[in-house]
């Protein structure tokens, strides 16, 4: 929520009045944070993000689907055992 608030505050400043487009790039956890901010800022009625036209969303090495499927089976069994 903090990133979304910072973007909203930034685009409202008079010196940024000419901004028209916005892109997001996030790596690892930053990709998840960027995706969450994107969702908070997106207006489905206008298709704009914080009043700006979205151009690109890039996330690299972000675990959008979680990490459980990425663990080797032995590690997964150990985690399950320790969790029990």
C-alpha positions as CSV (number, residue, x, y, z in Angstrom):
1,X,0.0,0.0,0.0
2,X,2.9,2.3,0.6
3,X,4.2,2.1,-2.9
4,X,0.7,2.8,-4.3
5,X,0.4,5.8,-2.0
6,X,3.9,7.1,-3.1
7,X,3.0,6.8,-6.7
8,X,-0.4,8.6,-6.2
9,X,1.4,11.4,-4.3
10,X,4.1,11.7,-7.0
11,X,1.7,12.0,-10.0
12,X,-0.3,14.7,-8.2
13,X,2.7,17.0,-7.9
14,X,2.5,20.0,-10.2
15,X,6.0,19.3,-11.7
16,X,4.7,15.9,-12.9
17,X,1.5,17.2,-14.5
18,X,2.8,16.2,-17.9
19,X,3.2,12.5,-17.1
20,X,1.0,10.3,-19.3
21,X,2.4,6.8,-19.0
22,X,3.5,4.4,-16.3
23,X,5.5,1.2,-16.3
24,X,6.3,-1.2,-13.5
25,X,9.4,-3.4,-13.0
26,X,9.9,-5.6,-10.0
27,X,12.4,-8.3,-9.2
28,X,11.6,-11.1,-6.8
29,X,9.6,-9.7,-3.8
30,X,9.5,-6.3,-5.7
31,X,7.5,-8.0,-8.4
32,X,4.9,-9.0,-5.9
33,X,4.8,-5.5,-4.4
34,X,4.5,-4.0,-7.8
35,X,1.6,-6.3,-8.8
36,X,-0.2,-5.4,-5.6
37,X,0.3,-1.7,-6.1
38,X,-0.9,-2.1,-9.7
39,X,-4.1,-3.6,-8.4
40,X,-4.6,-0.8,-5.9
41,X,-4.0,1.9,-8.5
42,X,-6.0,0.4,-11.4
43,X,-9.3,2.0,-12.2
44,X,-11.3,-0.5,-14.2
45,X,-13.7,2.1,-15.5
46,X,-11.0,4.2,-17.2
47,X,-8.3,1.5,-17.6
48,X,-5.8,4.0,-16.0
49,X,-3.3,3.6,-13.2
50,X,-3.3,6.6,-10.9
51,X,-4.6,8.6,-13.9
52,X,-1.8,7.3,-16.2
53,X,-1.8,5.0,-19.1
54,X,-0.2,1.6,-18.2
55,X,2.5,0.6,-20.7
56,X,4.5,-2.3,-19.3
57,X,4.5,-4.6,-16.3
58,X,7.6,-6.7,-15.9
59,X,8.4,-9.0,-12.9
60,X,11.4,-11.2,-12.8
61,X,11.9,-14.1,-10.5
62,X,8.8,-13.2,-8.6
63,X,7.0,-16.1,-6.9
64,X,3.4,-15.1,-8.1
65,X,2.2,-18.7,-7.5
66,X,4.1,-19.3,-4.3
67,X,7.2,-21.4,-3.7
68,X,5.8,-24.8,-2.5
69,X,6.1,-26.3,-6.0
70,X,9.7,-25.2,-6.3
71,X,11.1,-27.1,-3.4
72,X,12.7,-30.5,-3.9
73,X,10.6,-33.3,-2.5
74,X,13.0,-34.1,0.3
75,X,12.9,-30.5,1.5
76,X,9.1,-30.4,1.2
77,X,8.9,-33.6,3.3
78,X,11.2,-32.1,5.9
79,X,9.1,-28.9,6.1
80,X,5.9,-31.0,6.4
81,X,7.5,-33.1,9.1
82,X,8.7,-30.1,11.1
83,X,5.4,-28.4,10.7
84,X,3.5,-31.4,12.2
